[in-house]
Amino acid sequence: MPAYPPADALTDHLADAVRQAETARYTAILGRDELRSAFAAALSETYGGSVAPDQVAITAGCNQAFCLALMALAGPGDEVILPAPCYFNHRMWLEMLGVSPVFLPFRPERGGVPDPADASARITPRTRAIVLVTPNNPTGAIYPPEAIHGFHGLAREAGIALVLDETYRDFLPGDTPPHGLFARADWDETLVHLYSFSKVYGLTGYRVGAVAAAPALLAEIVKAADCVAICAPAIAQEAALFGLRRLAGFRAEKRRQVLERVARFRALFERRNLAYELVSAGAFFAYVRHPFADMTAGDVARRLAVHENVLCLPGSAFGPDQERYLRFALATIDDDGMAALGARLQASQS
């Protein structure tokens, strides 16, 4: 999660908002009309497309957005395609629903970007969706527009959903849209888009995310939402609305800080004396190939923790065939910590 707190302007605003009785009450199940409209407008502007408020649902975090969307798309006996490595909550939720995750092979030679051709070979009559996360958790890989469009075309042809989780979209380099799917008049026939307000505004504990999808799918999502949290917290929705309307400068500054941190992490691996190999990095995460062919990822992660005071997660936590990899979370590391990390990784090689 981000190390920075919410903007002072936001917390000052919420201090006033919490005194209003309306802030303590339920909102509409799919979210406040003002927030749905503001987010639809933001999506339209960011992607150069057209998104209507009735194509948006506000959820209690992006994890809930995923859970509700998949409940509406798939059920016991169905299959959903996930690139390996995957965000482990996605896998767990599918398995709890009785849905079988079908893994795409990891492609380190593509910088961790999955190959649509691998997905094409794995679609069956039981396939209901393909799930992509970009920038990715755990790998940090940023999927280029051509890869995203390739998966969209594949899903569209097969008559299944493309569930695109862009939780970390605010930390992308460059100023061009990450894809052009929202510019399609028929975007909601295939695309189910997920987003989190939590990361860029520092609101992880507030629990506020969003789904953009066809109104017919949202009509199914609302049934499940009403049985879980009923609605996203009203105070969290107020925070998200304020962020969209008033915190463009804050978003830009946090994006700059994150991009600089990723660049510093990449620079560690330009050292010739470091045997660890950087596969991909972006937003809050990086994926690294460790040099110990005779050790599991769990053993390497444990060794780094015990002997070098470095915390990372083994790739094996994120799916099959990941024993040679480690995930590093970059969100809280400062300049001194980055330098220390390079030294400790080098020390761990001996």
C-alpha positions in Angstrom: 0.0 0.0 0.0 1.2 3.6 -0.5 3.4 5.0 2.3 2.0 8.5 1.9 -1.2 9.7 3.7 -4.2 11.3 2.0 -3.8 14.9 1.0 -4.4 17.5 3.7 -7.1 19.1 1.6 -8.9 15.8 1.5 -8.8 15.0 5.2 -9.9 18.6 6.0 -12.8 18.1 3.7 -13.7 14.8 5.2 -13.6 16.3 8.7 -16.4 18.6 7.7 -18.3 15.9 5.7 -18.3 13.5 8.6 -20.4 16.0 10.6 -23.2 15.7 8.1 -25.9 13.1 8.9 -26.0 12.0 5.3 -22.4 10.7 5.5 -23.5 8.1 8.0 -26.3 6.6 5.9 -26.5 4.1 3.1 -26.0 5.3 -0.4 -27.5 3.7 -3.5 -26.2 0.2 -3.8 -24.1 1.0 -7.0 -22.9 4.2 -5.5 -23.7 7.9 -5.3 -25.0 9.4 -8.6 -22.4 12.3 -8.4 -19.5 9.8 -8.0 -20.7 7.5 -10.8 -21.0 10.5 -13.1 -17.7 12.0 -12.1 -15.9 8.6 -12.6 -17.6 8.0 -15.9 -16.5 11.4 -17.1 -12.9 10.7 -15.9 -12.8 7.4 -17.7 -14.1 9.1 -20.9 -11.4 11.8 -20.7 -8.5 9.5 -19.8 -9.2 6.9 -22.5 -10.7 9.2 -25.2 -13.9 7.2 -25.1 -17.5 7.4 -24.0 -18.6 5.9 -20.6 -22.0 6.7 -19.2 -22.9 6.8 -15.4 -25.2 3.8 -15.8 -22.1 1.8 -16.9 -20.4 2.5 -13.6 -20.7 0.8 -10.1 -18.9 2.0 -7.0 -17.7 -0.8 -4.8 -16.1 -1.3 -1.4 -12.6 -1.6 -2.8 -11.3 -3.1 -6.0 -11.1 -6.6 -4.5 -14.9 -6.4 -4.1 -15.2 -5.1 -7.6 -13.5 -8.3 -8.8 -15.4 -10.6 -6.6 -18.8 -9.1 -7.6 -17.9 -9.1 -11.3 -16.8 -12.7 -11.3 -19.8 -13.8 -9.4 -21.9 -12.3 -12.2 -19.8 -13.8 -15.0 -19.0 -17.4 -13.9 -20.1 -20.2 -11.6 -19.2 -23.7 -10.5 -17.7 -25.8 -13.4 -16.7 -22.7 -15.4 -13.2 -21.6 -16.3 -11.4 -18.3 -16.2 -8.0 -17.6 -17.8 -5.4 -16.0 -15.6 -1.8 -15.2 -16.7 0.8 -16.7 -14.3 1.9 -15.3 -12.0 -1.4 -13.9 -10.8 -2.8 -11.8 -8.0 -3.5 -14.5 -5.4 -6.8 -13.1 -4.3 -8.1 -13.5 -7.8 -7.2 -17.2 -7.8 -8.6 -17.8 -4.3 -11.9 -16.2 -5.2 -12.3 -18.2 -8.4 -11.6 -21.4 -6.5 -14.1 -20.5 -3.8 -16.7 -20.0 -6.5 -16.0 -23.4 -7.9 -14.5 -21.8 -11.0 -11.3 -23.3 -12.4 -8.4 -20.9 -13.0 -6.6 -21.7 -16.3 -3.1 -20.3 -16.2 -1.2 -18.8 -19.1 2.5 -19.5 -19.0 4.8 -16.8 -17.7 6.8 -15.1 -20.5 9.9 -13.5 -19.0 11.2 -13.0 -22.5 8.3 -10.6 -23.1 9.0 -8.7 -19.8 6.2 -10.5 -18.1 3.6 -9.5 -20.7 1.3 -12.4 -21.5 0.8 -13.6 -25.0 -2.8 -13.7 -26.5 -1.8 -16.7 -28.5 -1.3 -18.7 -25.3 -4.9 -17.7 -24.3 -6.3 -18.7 -27.7 -5.1 -22.3 -27.2 -6.8 -22.5 -23.8 -10.3 -21.2 -24.5 -12.9 -24.0 -24.2 -16.8 -24.0 -24.1 -16.5 -23.6 -20.3 -14.4 -20.4 -20.5 -16.2 -17.3 -19.2 -13.5 -14.6 -19.0 -9.9 -13.6 -19.4 -8.5 -11.6 -16.5 -5.6 -9.1 -17.0 -4.0 -6.8 -14.4 -1.9 -3.9 -15.7 0.3 -2.5 -14.3 0.6 -6.0 -12.9 0.5 -7.3 -9.4 2.8 -9.2 -8.7 5.2 -8.5 -11.6 4.8 -4.7 -12.2 4.7 -5.4 -15.9 2.9 -2.8 -18.0 1.0 -4.4 -20.8 1.3 -2.4 -24.1 -1.9 -1.4 -25.9 -1.4 -4.0 -28.7 -1.3 -6.8 -26.1 -4.5 -5.5 -24.4 -6.2 -5.1 -27.7 -5.1 -8.6 -28.7 -6.7 -10.1 -25.7 -9.9 -8.0 -26.2 -10.2 -9.2 -29.8 -9.8 -12.8 -28.7 -12.4 -12.4 -25.9 -14.8 -10.7 -28.3 -14.5 -13.4 -30.9 -15.1 -16.1 -28.3 -18.1 -14.3 -26.7 -16.4 -14.1 -23.3 -15.5 -11.2 -21.0 -12.2 -9.4 -20.8 -11.8 -8.4 -17.1 -9.2 -5.6 -17.1 -8.0 -4.6 -13.6 -6.2 -1.2 -13.8 -5.9 -0.5 -10.1 -2.4 1.0 -10.6 -3.2 3.0 -13.8 -2.4 6.3 -12.2 1.3 5.4 -12.0 1.8 4.7 -15.7 4.7 6.4 -17.5 3.9 8.6 -20.5 0.8 10.6 -21.3 -0.9 8.4 -23.9 -4.0 6.3 -22.9 -3.1 2.8 -21.8 -5.5 1.4 -24.5 -8.3 2.5 -26.7 -11.0 0.0 -25.7 -13.4 2.7 -24.3 -13.4 4.4 -27.7 -15.3 1.5 -29.1 -19.0 2.1 -29.3 -19.5 -1.5 -28.2 -16.9 -1.6 -25.4 -19.3 -2.9 -22.8 -20.2 -6.0 -24.8 -16.8 -7.5 -23.8 -14.9 -5.2 -21.4 -15.3 -5.3 -17.6 -13.0 -2.6 -16.2 -11.9 -2.5 -12.6 -10.3 0.4 -10.7 -9.2 1.4 -7.2 -9.3 4.9 -5.8 -7.3 3.7 -2.8 -3.7 3.7 -4.2 -3.3 7.2 -5.8 -5.2 9.0 -3.0 -3.8 7.0 -0.1 -7.2 5.6 0.9 -6.6 1.8 1.3 -8.5 1.6 4.6 -11.5 3.5 3.2 -12.4 0.7 0.7 -13.6 2.4 -2.5 -13.2 1.0 -6.0 -15.2 0.8 -9.2 -16.5 -1.4 -12.0 -17.3 -0.1 -15.5 -19.4 -2.6 -17.5 -22.6 -3.1 -19.3 -25.7 -2.1 -17.4 -27.1 -5.6 -17.8 -24.0 -7.0 -16.0 -24.3 -4.3 -13.3 -27.9 -5.4 -12.7 -26.5 -8.8 -11.7 -23.7 -7.3 -9.7 -26.2 -5.2 -7.6 -27.8 -8.4 -6.4 -24.6 -9.7 -4.9 -23.5 -6.3 -3.6 -26.8 -5.9 -1.7 -26.0 -9.2 0.2 -22.4 -8.2 1.1 -21.6 -4.6 2.0 -24.9 -3.1 0.6 -22.8 -0.1 -0.6 -19.3 1.3 -0.5 -18.8 3.4 2.7 -20.4 6.8 2.2 -17.3 8.6 3.6 -15.1 6.7 1.2 -17.3 7.7 -1.7 -17.0 11.3 -0.6 -13.3 11.0 -0.5 -13.2 9.5 -4.0 -15.4 12.3 -5.4 -13.2 15.0 -3.8 -10.2 13.3 -5.3 -11.6 13.3 -8.8 -12.7 16.9 -8.6 -9.9 18.5 -6.7 -6.7 16.5 -6.5 -5.2 16.4 -10.0 -2.0 18.0 -8.7 -1.8 15.5 -5.8 -2.2 12.6 -8.3 0.5 14.0 -10.6 3.0 14.4 -7.7 2.4 10.8 -6.4 2.8 9.5 -10.0 6.1 11.3 -10.3 7.4 9.9 -7.0 6.4 6.3 -7.9 8.0 6.6 -11.4 11.2 7.9 -9.8 11.2 5.0 -7.3 10.8 2.4 -10.1 13.7 4.0 -12.0 15.9 3.8 -8.9 15.0 0.1 -8.5 15.8 -0.6 -12.1 19.2 1.1 -11.6 20.2 -1.5 -9.0 20.2 -4.2 -11.6 22.6 -2.3 -13.9 25.4 -3.3 -11.5 27.5 -6.0 -13.1 28.1 -7.7 -9.7 24.4 -8.4 -9.1 23.3 -11.9 -10.0 19.6 -11.2 -9.6 17.8 -10.5 -12.8 15.1 -7.9 -13.1 12.3 -9.2 -15.3 9.8 -6.4 -14.9 8.9 -3.4 -12.8 6.2 -0.8 -12.7 3.9 1.0 -10.3 4.3 -0.6 -6.8 5.9 -3.9 -7.8 8.9 -5.6 -9.4 9.5 -9.2 -10.4 13.1 -10.6 -10.0 14.7 -13.9 -11.0 16.9 -15.1 -8.3 20.3 -16.8 -9.0 19.9 -20.0 -6.9 18.9 -22.8 -9.2 18.9 -25.4 -6.3 16.6 -23.4 -4.0 12.9 -22.8 -4.0 11.5 -19.3 -4.1 10.3 -19.7 -0.5 13.7 -20.7 0.7 15.3 -17.7 -1.0 12.8 -15.3 0.4 13.3 -16.8 3.9 17.1 -16.6 3.5 16.8 -12.9 2.5 14.5 -12.2 5.5 16.6 -14.0 8.1 20.1 -13.1 6.9 19.7 -9.8 5.1 16.6 -8.2 6.7 15.0 -8.0 3.2 11.3 -8.8 2.9 9.9 -10.0 -0.4 7.4 -12.7 -1.5 8.3 -15.9 -3.2 7.0 -16.2 -6.8 5.4 -19.5 -5.8 2.7 -17.6 -3.9 1.4 -16.3 -7.2 0.9 -19.4 -9.2 2.6 -22.4 -10.9 6.1 -22.5 -12.2 7.3 -19.5 -10.3 10.1 -21.0 -8.1 12.8 -18.9 -9.7 11.2 -15.6 -9.0 10.6 -13.1 -6.1 8.2 -10.2 -5.9 9.4 -6.9 -4.4 7.0 -4.2 -3.3 8.4 -0.8 -3.9 5.7 1.5 -2.4 7.4 2.2 0.9 11.1 2.2 0.2 13.0 5.5 0.3 16.4 6.4 -1.2 18.4 5.1 1.7 16.5 1.9 1.7 17.0 1.4 -2.0 20.8 1.7 -1.6 20.7 -0.7 1.3 18.6 -3.2 -0.8 21.2 -3.3 -3.5 24.0 -4.0 -1.0 22.0 -6.7 0.8 21.1 -8.5 -2.4 24.8 -8.5 -3.4 25.7 -9.8 0.1 23.1 -12.6 -0.2 25.0 -14.0 -3.2 28.0 -15.2 -1.2 
